[in-house]
Amino acid sequence: MKQCYTEEKLVQFIYGECDILERLEIEDALENDFFLRDSYLSLFDAYKLLPHEVFSPSQNSVYRILEYSSKPCAMGV
């Protein structure tokens, strides 16, 4: 049976968010389906244009969020 892969599934594949079975199935489909490979290459080209920066909050921000979340809710109850 031929599997139909969505663009969402291809994006998950690009970002490495598929389990091993899905990854192997998609790799096989990319070798055998010209149209799927064309869609994948278009998405992958767009992915390469995106900035690949990793942002992290400052320790002070994390501390303030944790401090705020530990306070009881005061919604006028």
PDB file of N, CA, C and O in Angstrom:
ATOM      1  N   MET A   1       0.834  -1.181   0.000  1.00  0.00           N
ATOM      2  CA  MET A   1       0.000   0.000   0.000  1.00  0.00           C
ATOM      3  C   MET A   1       0.879   1.244   0.000  1.00  0.00           C
ATOM      4  O   MET A   1       1.837   1.335   0.768  1.00  0.00           O
ATOM      5  N   LYS A   2       0.555   2.189  -0.851  1.00  0.00           N
ATOM      6  CA  LYS A   2       1.336   3.410  -0.952  1.00  0.00           C
ATOM      7  C   LYS A   2       0.890   4.408   0.112  1.00  0.00           C
ATOM      8  O   LYS A   2      -0.301   4.690   0.245  1.00  0.00           O
ATOM      9  N   GLN A   3       1.839   4.938   0.863  1.00  0.00           N
ATOM     10  CA  GLN A   3       1.568   5.896   1.926  1.00  0.00           C
ATOM     11  C   GLN A   3       1.549   7.302   1.336  1.00  0.00           C
ATOM     12  O   GLN A   3       2.366   7.616   0.470  1.00  0.00           O
ATOM     13  N   CYS A   4       0.638   8.146   1.787  1.00  0.00           N
ATOM     14  CA  CYS A   4       0.568   9.540   1.355  1.00  0.00           C
ATOM     15  C   CYS A   4       1.157  10.408   2.468  1.00  0.00           C
ATOM     16  O   CYS A   4       0.631  10.445   3.581  1.00  0.00           O
ATOM     17  N   TYR A   5       2.244  11.098   2.160  1.00  0.00           N
ATOM     18  CA  TYR A   5       2.915  11.929   3.164  1.00  0.00           C
ATOM     19  C   TYR A   5       2.545  13.389   2.971  1.00  0.00           C
ATOM     20  O   TYR A   5       2.611  13.914   1.859  1.00  0.00           O
ATOM     21  N   THR A   6       2.158  14.040   4.054  1.00  0.00           N
ATOM     22  CA  THR A   6       1.802  15.451   4.018  1.00  0.00           C
ATOM     23  C   THR A   6       3.054  16.310   4.167  1.00  0.00           C
ATOM     24  O   THR A   6       4.118  15.820   4.544  1.00  0.00           O
ATOM     25  N   GLU A   7       2.908  17.596   3.866  1.00  0.00           N
ATOM     26  CA  GLU A   7       4.023  18.520   4.070  1.00  0.00           C
ATOM     27  C   GLU A   7       4.393  18.580   5.550  1.00  0.00           C
ATOM     28  O   GLU A   7       5.566  18.725   5.895  1.00  0.00           O
ATOM     29  N   GLU A   8       3.398  18.469   6.418  1.00  0.00           N
ATOM     30  CA  GLU A   8       3.669  18.466   7.855  1.00  0.00           C
ATOM     31  C   GLU A   8       4.585  17.301   8.237  1.00  0.00           C
ATOM     32  O   GLU A   8       5.505  17.464   9.039  1.00  0.00           O
ATOM     33  N   LYS A   9       4.330  16.136   7.661  1.00  0.00           N
ATOM     34  CA  LYS A   9       5.155  14.963   7.953  1.00  0.00           C
ATOM     35  C   LYS A   9       6.567  15.155   7.408  1.00  0.00           C
ATOM     36  O   LYS A   9       7.536  14.721   8.031  1.00  0.00           O
ATOM     37  N   LEU A  10       6.691  15.802   6.246  1.00  0.00           N
ATOM     38  CA  LEU A  10       8.014  16.081   5.691  1.00  0.00           C
ATOM     39  C   LEU A  10       8.784  17.076   6.553  1.00  0.00           C
ATOM     40  O   LEU A  10       9.998  16.953   6.715  1.00  0.00           O
ATOM     41  N   VAL A  11       8.078  18.059   7.103  1.00  0.00           N
ATOM     42  CA  VAL A  11       8.731  19.021   8.001  1.00  0.00           C
ATOM     43  C   VAL A  11       9.210  18.304   9.261  1.00  0.00           C
ATOM     44  O   VAL A  11      10.313  18.567   9.739  1.00  0.00           O
ATOM     45  N   GLN A  12       8.399  17.409   9.800  1.00  0.00           N
ATOM     46  CA  GLN A  12       8.828  16.625  10.958  1.00  0.00           C
ATOM     47  C   GLN A  12      10.065  15.807  10.612  1.00  0.00           C
ATOM     48  O   GLN A  12      10.972  15.680  11.434  1.00  0.00           O
ATOM     49  N   PHE A  13      10.112  15.258   9.418  1.00  0.00           N
ATOM     50  CA  PHE A  13      11.265  14.496   8.951  1.00  0.00           C
ATOM     51  C   PHE A  13      12.502  15.390   8.887  1.00  0.00           C
ATOM     52  O   PHE A  13      13.579  14.996   9.336  1.00  0.00           O
ATOM     53  N   ILE A  14      12.350  16.574   8.338  1.00  0.00           N
ATOM     54  CA  ILE A  14      13.472  17.514   8.220  1.00  0.00           C
ATOM     55  C   ILE A  14      14.026  17.876   9.594  1.00  0.00           C
ATOM     56  O   ILE A  14      15.241  17.955   9.777  1.00  0.00           O
ATOM     57  N   TYR A  15      13.142  18.094  10.548  1.00  0.00           N
ATOM     58  CA  TYR A  15      13.574  18.485  11.902  1.00  0.00           C
ATOM     59  C   TYR A  15      13.937  17.288  12.779  1.00  0.00           C
ATOM     60  O   TYR A  15      14.270  17.471  13.950  1.00  0.00           O
ATOM     61  N   GLY A  16      13.883  16.075  12.247  1.00  0.00           N
ATOM     62  CA  GLY A  16      14.249  14.893  13.016  1.00  0.00           C
ATOM     63  C   GLY A  16      13.253  14.533  14.096  1.00  0.00           C
ATOM     64  O   GLY A  16      13.631  13.993  15.136  1.00  0.00           O
ATOM     65  N   GLU A  17      11.977  14.827  13.861  1.00  0.00           N
ATOM     66  CA  GLU A  17      10.943  14.579  14.865  1.00  0.00           C
ATOM     67  C   GLU A  17      10.113  13.333  14.560  1.00  0.00           C
ATOM     68  O   GLU A  17       9.038  13.153  15.132  1.00  0.00           O
ATOM     69  N   CYS A  18      10.597  12.482  13.676  1.00  0.00           N
ATOM     70  CA  CYS A  18       9.906  11.228  13.355  1.00  0.00           C
ATOM     71  C   CYS A  18      10.548  10.089  14.123  1.00  0.00           C
ATOM     72  O   CYS A  18      11.735  10.130  14.445  1.00  0.00           O
ATOM     73  N   ASP A  19       9.749   9.071  14.412  1.00  0.00           N
ATOM     74  CA  ASP A  19      10.366   7.885  15.007  1.00  0.00           C
ATOM     75  C   ASP A  19      11.117   7.135  13.903  1.00  0.00           C
ATOM     76  O   ASP A  19      10.978   7.462  12.725  1.00  0.00           O
ATOM     77  N   ILE A  20      11.886   6.163  14.274  1.00  0.00           N
ATOM     78  CA  ILE A  20      12.789   5.484  13.335  1.00  0.00           C
ATOM     79  C   ILE A  20      12.024   4.800  12.199  1.00  0.00           C
ATOM     80  O   ILE A  20      12.477   4.811  11.054  1.00  0.00           O
ATOM     81  N   LEU A  21      10.876   4.210  12.506  1.00  0.00           N
ATOM     82  CA  LEU A  21      10.090   3.532  11.468  1.00  0.00           C
ATOM     83  C   LEU A  21       9.590   4.538  10.429  1.00  0.00           C
ATOM     84  O   LEU A  21       9.701   4.295   9.228  1.00  0.00           O
ATOM     85  N   GLU A  22       9.040   5.665  10.888  1.00  0.00           N
ATOM     86  CA  GLU A  22       8.581   6.701   9.963  1.00  0.00           C
ATOM     87  C   GLU A  22       9.741   7.234   9.122  1.00  0.00           C
ATOM     88  O   GLU A  22       9.601   7.466   7.921  1.00  0.00           O
ATOM     89  N   ARG A  23      10.878   7.421   9.771  1.00  0.00           N
ATOM     90  CA  ARG A  23      12.059   7.946   9.072  1.00  0.00           C
ATOM     91  C   ARG A  23      12.466   7.005   7.934  1.00  0.00           C
ATOM     92  O   ARG A  23      12.739   7.454   6.820  1.00  0.00           O
ATOM     93  N   LEU A  24      12.505   5.713   8.215  1.00  0.00           N
ATOM     94  CA  LEU A  24      12.871   4.738   7.195  1.00  0.00           C
ATOM     95  C   LEU A  24      11.847   4.688   6.065  1.00  0.00           C
ATOM     96  O   LEU A  24      12.213   4.577   4.895  1.00  0.00           O
ATOM     97  N   GLU A  25      10.564   4.768   6.414  1.00  0.00           N
ATOM     98  CA  GLU A  25       9.513   4.756   5.401  1.00  0.00           C
ATOM     99  C   GLU A  25       9.610   5.990   4.499  1.00  0.00           C
ATOM    100  O   GLU A  25       9.479   5.880   3.280  1.00  0.00           O
ATOM    101  N   ILE A  26       9.836   7.157   5.096  1.00  0.00           N
ATOM    102  CA  ILE A  26       9.935   8.384   4.311  1.00  0.00           C
ATOM    103  C   ILE A  26      11.179   8.356   3.430  1.00  0.00           C
ATOM    104  O   ILE A  26      11.122   8.762   2.269  1.00  0.00           O
ATOM    105  N   GLU A  27      12.298   7.884   3.965  1.00  0.00           N
ATOM    106  CA  GLU A  27      13.515   7.783   3.157  1.00  0.00           C
ATOM    107  C   GLU A  27      13.280   6.887   1.938  1.00  0.00           C
ATOM    108  O   GLU A  27      13.713   7.205   0.831  1.00  0.00           O
ATOM    109  N   ASP A  28      12.594   5.774   2.154  1.00  0.00           N
ATOM    110  CA  ASP A  28      12.287   4.870   1.045  1.00  0.00           C
ATOM    111  C   ASP A  28      11.366   5.554   0.040  1.00  0.00           C
ATOM    112  O   ASP A  28      11.579   5.455  -1.169  1.00  0.00           O
ATOM    113  N   ALA A  29      10.354   6.240   0.531  1.00  0.00           N
ATOM    114  CA  ALA A  29       9.411   6.924  -0.356  1.00  0.00           C
ATOM    115  C   ALA A  29      10.112   8.026  -1.150  1.00  0.00           C
ATOM    116  O   ALA A  29       9.801   8.241  -2.321  1.00  0.00           O
ATOM    117  N   LEU A  30      11.056   8.726  -0.517  1.00  0.00           N
ATOM    118  CA  LEU A  30      11.786   9.785  -1.222  1.00  0.00           C
ATOM    119  C   LEU A  30      12.625   9.222  -2.374  1.00  0.00           C
ATOM    120  O   LEU A  30      12.814   9.893  -3.388  1.00  0.00           O
ATOM    121  N   GLU A  31      13.118   8.014  -2.222  1.00  0.00           N
ATOM    122  CA  GLU A  31      13.904   7.381  -3.290  1.00  0.00           C
ATOM    123  C   GLU A  31      13.027   6.957  -4.468  1.00  0.00           C
ATOM    124  O   GLU A  31      13.502   6.894  -5.602  1.00  0.00           O
ATOM    125  N   ASN A  32      11.760   6.667  -4.208  1.00  0.00           N
ATOM    126  CA  ASN A  32      10.898   6.078  -5.233  1.00  0.00           C
ATOM    127  C   ASN A  32       9.815   7.005  -5.781  1.00  0.00           C
ATOM    128  O   ASN A  32       9.192   6.680  -6.792  1.00  0.00           O
ATOM    129  N   ASP A  33       9.580   8.135  -5.147  1.00  0.00           N
ATOM    130  CA  ASP A  33       8.485   9.016  -5.563  1.00  0.00           C
ATOM    131  C   ASP A  33       9.050  10.384  -5.948  1.00  0.00           C
ATOM    132  O   ASP A  33       9.466  11.160  -5.088  1.00  0.00           O
ATOM    133  N   PHE A  34       9.059  10.664  -7.241  1.00  0.00           N
ATOM    134  CA  PHE A  34       9.617  11.914  -7.748  1.00  0.00           C
ATOM    135  C   PHE A  34       8.905  13.135  -7.169  1.00  0.00           C
ATOM    136  O   PHE A  34       9.554  14.104  -6.774  1.00  0.00           O
ATOM    137  N   PHE A  35       7.580  13.092  -7.120  1.00  0.00           N
ATOM    138  CA  PHE A  35       6.811  14.242  -6.653  1.00  0.00           C
ATOM    139  C   PHE A  35       7.035  14.492  -5.160  1.00  0.00           C
ATOM    140  O   PHE A  35       7.133  15.641  -4.729  1.00  0.00           O
ATOM    141  N   LEU A  36       7.114  13.434  -4.387  1.00  0.00           N
ATOM    142  CA  LEU A  36       7.402  13.579  -2.962  1.00  0.00           C
ATOM    143  C   LEU A  36       8.804  14.154  -2.758  1.00  0.00           C
ATOM    144  O   LEU A  36       9.005  15.031  -1.919  1.00  0.00           O
ATOM    145  N   ARG A  37       9.760  13.660  -3.524  1.00  0.00           N
ATOM    146  CA  ARG A  37      11.134  14.159  -3.430  1.00  0.00           C
ATOM    147  C   ARG A  37      11.198  15.643  -3.804  1.00  0.00           C
ATOM    148  O   ARG A  37      11.931  16.411  -3.181  1.00  0.00           O
ATOM    149  N   ASP A  38      10.431  16.042  -4.817  1.00  0.00           N
ATOM    150  CA  ASP A  38      10.391  17.439  -5.222  1.00  0.00           C
ATOM    151  C   ASP A  38       9.818  18.316  -4.100  1.00  0.00           C
ATOM    152  O   ASP A  38      10.342  19.395  -3.827  1.00  0.00           O
ATOM    153  N   SER A  39       8.752  17.854  -3.457  1.00  0.00           N
ATOM    154  CA  SER A  39       8.170  18.588  -2.318  1.00  0.00           C
ATOM    155  C   SER A  39       9.170  18.680  -1.169  1.00  0.00           C
ATOM    156  O   SER A  39       9.333  19.732  -0.550  1.00  0.00           O
ATOM    157  N   TYR A  40       9.832  17.563  -0.901  1.00  0.00           N
ATOM    158  CA  TYR A  40      10.824  17.535   0.171  1.00  0.00           C
ATOM    159  C   TYR A  40      11.960  18.524  -0.110  1.00  0.00           C
ATOM    160  O   TYR A  40      12.357  19.281   0.776  1.00  0.00           O
ATOM    161  N   LEU A  41      12.473  18.517  -1.324  1.00  0.00           N
ATOM    162  CA  LEU A  41      13.587  19.404  -1.655  1.00  0.00           C
ATOM    163  C   LEU A  41      13.180  20.872  -1.557  1.00  0.00           C
ATOM    164  O   LEU A  41      13.983  21.707  -1.139  1.00  0.00           O
ATOM    165  N   SER A  42      11.950  21.196  -1.935  1.00  0.00           N
ATOM    166  CA  SER A  42      11.462  22.570  -1.790  1.00  0.00           C
ATOM    167  C   SER A  42      11.409  22.976  -0.319  1.00  0.00           C
ATOM    168  O   SER A  42      11.840  24.069   0.050  1.00  0.00           O
ATOM    169  N   LEU A  43      10.876  22.084   0.512  1.00  0.00           N
ATOM    170  CA  LEU A  43      10.801  22.370   1.947  1.00  0.00           C
ATOM    171  C   LEU A  43      12.199  22.453   2.562  1.00  0.00           C
ATOM    172  O   LEU A  43      12.461  23.311   3.405  1.00  0.00           O
ATOM    173  N   PHE A  44      13.090  21.560   2.139  1.00  0.00           N
ATOM    174  CA  PHE A  44      14.440  21.553   2.696  1.00  0.00           C
ATOM    175  C   PHE A  44      15.209  22.808   2.291  1.00  0.00           C
ATOM    176  O   PHE A  44      15.978  23.343   3.090  1.00  0.00           O
ATOM    177  N   ASP A  45      15.013  23.281   1.066  1.00  0.00           N
ATOM    178  CA  ASP A  45      15.645  24.537   0.647  1.00  0.00           C
ATOM    179  C   ASP A  45      15.160  25.706   1.504  1.00  0.00           C
ATOM    180  O   ASP A  45      15.950  26.565   1.896  1.00  0.00           O
ATOM    181  N   ALA A  46      13.860  25.734   1.790  1.00  0.00           N
ATOM    182  CA  ALA A  46      13.310  26.781   2.654  1.00  0.00           C
ATOM    183  C   ALA A  46      13.875  26.663   4.066  1.00  0.00           C
ATOM    184  O   ALA A  46      14.195  27.671   4.695  1.00  0.00           O
ATOM    185  N   TYR A  47      13.997  25.435   4.565  1.00  0.00           N
ATOM    186  CA  TYR A  47      14.555  25.193   5.897  1.00  0.00           C
ATOM    187  C   TYR A  47      15.982  25.732   5.997  1.00  0.00           C
ATOM    188  O   TYR A  47      16.353  26.327   7.008  1.00  0.00           O
ATOM    189  N   LYS A  48      16.779  25.523   4.948  1.00  0.00           N
ATOM    190  CA  LYS A  48      18.166  25.984   4.966  1.00  0.00           C
ATOM    191  C   LYS A  48      18.266  27.508   5.011  1.00  0.00           C
ATOM    192  O   LYS A  48      19.270  28.048   5.474  1.00  0.00           O
ATOM    193  N   LEU A  49      17.234  28.201   4.533  1.00  0.00           N
ATOM    194  CA  LEU A  49      17.235  29.670   4.547  1.00  0.00           C
ATOM    195  C   LEU A  49      16.881  30.248   5.916  1.00  0.00           C
ATOM    196  O   LEU A  49      17.162  31.415   6.193  1.00  0.00           O
ATOM    197  N   LEU A  50      16.272  29.441   6.761  1.00  0.00           N
ATOM    198  CA  LEU A  50      15.885  29.922   8.094  1.00  0.00           C
ATOM    199  C   LEU A  50      17.112  30.060   8.985  1.00  0.00           C
ATOM    200  O   LEU A  50      18.059  29.282   8.872  1.00  0.00           O
ATOM    201  N   PRO A  51      17.094  31.056   9.876  1.00  0.00           N
ATOM    202  CA  PRO A  51      18.200  31.148  10.831  1.00  0.00           C
ATOM    203  C   PRO A  51      18.128  29.983  11.816  1.00  0.00           C
ATOM    204  O   PRO A  51      17.041  29.580  12.230  1.00  0.00           O
ATOM    205  N   HIS A  52      19.258  29.460  12.178  1.00  0.00           N
ATOM    206  CA  HIS A  52      19.307  28.309  13.088  1.00  0.00           C
ATOM    207  C   HIS A  52      19.921  28.730  14.423  1.00  0.00           C
ATOM    208  O   HIS A  52      20.841  28.090  14.933  1.00  0.00           O
ATOM    209  N   GLU A  53      19.400  29.798  14.964  1.00  0.00           N
ATOM    210  CA  GLU A  53      19.862  30.307  16.246  1.00  0.00           C
ATOM    211  C   GLU A  53      19.137  29.560  17.364  1.00  0.00           C
ATOM    212  O   GLU A  53      17.995  29.129  17.206  1.00  0.00           O
ATOM    213  N   VAL A  54      19.808  29.423  18.465  1.00  0.00           N
ATOM    214  CA  VAL A  54      19.191  28.837  19.650  1.00  0.00           C
ATOM    215  C   VAL A  54      19.154  29.928  20.712  1.00  0.00           C
ATOM    216  O   VAL A  54      20.186  30.474  21.103  1.00  0.00           O
ATOM    217  N   PHE A  55      17.961  30.228  21.161  1.00  0.00           N
ATOM    218  CA  PHE A  55      17.797  31.285  22.149  1.00  0.00           C
ATOM    219  C   PHE A  55      17.462  30.684  23.497  1.00  0.00           C
ATOM    220  O   PHE A  55      16.698  29.722  23.583  1.00  0.00           O
ATOM    221  N   SER A  56      18.023  31.240  24.531  1.00  0.00           N
ATOM    222  CA  SER A  56      17.748  30.801  25.886  1.00  0.00           C
ATOM    223  C   SER A  56      17.444  32.022  26.741  1.00  0.00           C
ATOM    224  O   SER A  56      18.073  33.068  26.586  1.00  0.00           O
ATOM    225  N   PRO A  57      16.480  31.886  27.644  1.00  0.00           N
ATOM    226  CA  PRO A  57      16.191  33.009  28.535  1.00  0.00           C
ATOM    227  C   PRO A  57      17.322  33.188  29.547  1.00  0.00           C
ATOM    228  O   PRO A  57      18.061  32.250  29.848  1.00  0.00           O
ATOM    229  N   SER A  58      17.439  34.397  30.057  1.00  0.00           N
ATOM    230  CA  SER A  58      18.452  34.648  31.084  1.00  0.00           C
ATOM    231  C   SER A  58      18.052  33.929  32.373  1.00  0.00           C
ATOM    232  O   SER A  58      16.883  33.600  32.573  1.00  0.00           O
ATOM    233  N   GLN A  59      19.023  33.691  33.235  1.00  0.00           N
ATOM    234  CA  GLN A  59      18.749  33.050  34.518  1.00  0.00           C
ATOM    235  C   GLN A  59      17.768  33.887  35.331  1.00  0.00           C
ATOM    236  O   GLN A  59      16.913  33.340  36.028  1.00  0.00           O
ATOM    237  N   ASN A  60      17.885  35.208  35.245  1.00  0.00           N
ATOM    238  CA  ASN A  60      16.985  36.093  35.972  1.00  0.00           C
ATOM    239  C   ASN A  60      15.543  35.896  35.501  1.00  0.00           C
ATOM    240  O   ASN A  60      14.627  35.864  36.323  1.00  0.00           O
ATOM    241  N   SER A  61      15.333  35.763  34.195  1.00  0.00           N
ATOM    242  CA  SER A  61      13.985  35.535  33.673  1.00  0.00           C
ATOM    243  C   SER A  61      13.412  34.215  34.173  1.00  0.00           C
ATOM    244  O   SER A  61      12.254  34.149  34.584  1.00  0.00           O
ATOM    245  N   VAL A  62      14.220  33.177  34.135  1.00  0.00           N
ATOM    246  CA  VAL A  62      13.772  31.865  34.615  1.00  0.00           C
ATOM    247  C   VAL A  62      13.412  31.953  36.092  1.00  0.00           C
ATOM    248  O   VAL A  62      12.380  31.429  36.511  1.00  0.00           O
ATOM    249  N   TYR A  63      14.245  32.604  36.877  1.00  0.00           N
ATOM    250  CA  TYR A  63      13.992  32.745  38.307  1.00  0.00           C
ATOM    251  C   TYR A  63      12.673  33.484  38.545  1.00  0.00           C
ATOM    252  O   TYR A  63      11.875  33.071  39.387  1.00  0.00           O
ATOM    253  N   ARG A  64      12.442  34.570  37.811  1.00  0.00           N
ATOM    254  CA  ARG A  64      11.218  35.355  38.005  1.00  0.00           C
ATOM    255  C   ARG A  64       9.975  34.554  37.619  1.00  0.00           C
ATOM    256  O   ARG A  64       8.947  34.652  38.290  1.00  0.00           O
ATOM    257  N   ILE A  65      10.055  33.775  36.563  1.00  0.00           N
ATOM    258  CA  ILE A  65       8.917  32.951  36.155  1.00  0.00           C
ATOM    259  C   ILE A  65       8.628  31.883  37.205  1.00  0.00           C
ATOM    260  O   ILE A  65       7.472  31.661  37.566  1.00  0.00           O
ATOM    261  N   LEU A  66       9.675  31.225  37.695  1.00  0.00           N
ATOM    262  CA  LEU A  66       9.478  30.199  38.729  1.00  0.00           C
ATOM    263  C   LEU A  66       8.940  30.810  40.017  1.00  0.00           C
ATOM    264  O   LEU A  66       8.095  30.219  40.690  1.00  0.00           O
ATOM    265  N   GLU A  67       9.425  31.976  40.348  1.00  0.00           N
ATOM    266  CA  GLU A  67       8.943  32.661  41.554  1.00  0.00           C
ATOM    267  C   GLU A  67       7.468  33.018  41.405  1.00  0.00           C
ATOM    268  O   GLU A  67       6.681  32.804  42.327  1.00  0.00           O
ATOM    269  N   TYR A  68       7.095  33.554  40.260  1.00  0.00           N
ATOM    270  CA  TYR A  68       5.714  33.927  40.011  1.00  0.00           C
ATOM    271  C   TYR A  68       4.803  32.701  40.026  1.00  0.00           C
ATOM    272  O   TYR A  68       3.703  32.755  40.577  1.00  0.00           O
ATOM    273  N   SER A  69       5.253  31.593  39.424  1.00  0.00           N
ATOM    274  CA  SER A  69       4.406  30.405  39.352  1.00  0.00           C
ATOM    275  C   SER A  69       4.213  29.728  40.693  1.00  0.00           C
ATOM    276  O   SER A  69       3.275  28.947  40.858  1.00  0.00           O
ATOM    277  N   SER A  70       5.075  30.008  41.650  1.00  0.00           N
ATOM    278  CA  SER A  70       4.931  29.381  42.957  1.00  0.00           C
ATOM    279  C   SER A  70       3.973  30.136  43.872  1.00  0.00           C
ATOM    280  O   SER A  70       3.611  29.630  44.934  1.00  0.00           O
ATOM    281  N   LYS A  71       3.552  31.350  43.475  1.00  0.00           N
ATOM    282  CA  LYS A  71       2.627  32.136  44.280  1.00  0.00           C
ATOM    283  C   LYS A  71       1.198  31.633  44.067  1.00  0.00           C
ATOM    284  O   LYS A  71       0.841  31.226  42.962  1.00  0.00           O
ATOM    285  N   PRO A  72       0.375  31.661  45.135  1.00  0.00           N
ATOM    286  CA  PRO A  72      -1.024  31.260  44.979  1.00  0.00           C
ATOM    287  C   PRO A  72      -1.761  32.250  44.087  1.00  0.00           C
ATOM    288  O   PRO A  72      -1.430  33.435  44.051  1.00  0.00           O
ATOM    289  N   CYS A  73      -2.750  31.762  43.377  1.00  0.00           N
ATOM    290  CA  CYS A  73      -3.539  32.591  42.478  1.00  0.00           C
ATOM    291  C   CYS A  73      -4.454  33.502  43.291  1.00  0.00           C
ATOM    292  O   CYS A  73      -5.160  33.035  44.186  1.00  0.00           O
ATOM    293  N   ALA A  74      -4.445  34.785  42.987  1.00  0.00           N
ATOM    294  CA  ALA A  74      -5.291  35.763  43.710  1.00  0.00           C
ATOM    295  C   ALA A  74      -6.234  36.426  42.729  1.00  0.00           C
ATOM    296  O   ALA A  74      -6.072  37.599  42.394  1.00  0.00           O
ATOM    297  N   MET A  75      -7.224  35.669  42.268  1.00  0.00           N
ATOM    298  CA  MET A  75      -8.156  36.181  41.259  1.00  0.00           C
ATOM    299  C   MET A  75      -9.455  36.663  41.898  1.00  0.00           C
ATOM    300  O   MET A  75     -10.516  36.538  41.287  1.00  0.00           O
ATOM    301  N   GLY A  76      -9.399  37.199  43.084  1.00  0.00           N
ATOM    302  CA  GLY A  76     -10.592  37.730  43.715  1.00  0.00           C
ATOM    303  C   GLY A  76     -11.619  36.672  44.102  1.00  0.00           C
ATOM    304  O   GLY A  76     -12.823  36.924  44.063  1.00  0.00           O
ATOM    305  N   VAL A  77     -11.144  35.499  44.471  1.00  0.00           N
ATOM    306  CA  VAL A  77     -12.064  34.414  44.827  1.00  0.00           C
ATOM    307  C   VAL A  77     -12.442  34.534  46.267  1.00  0.00           C
ATOM    308  O   VAL A  77     -13.211  33.718  46.774  1.00  0.00           O
TER     309      VAL A  77
END
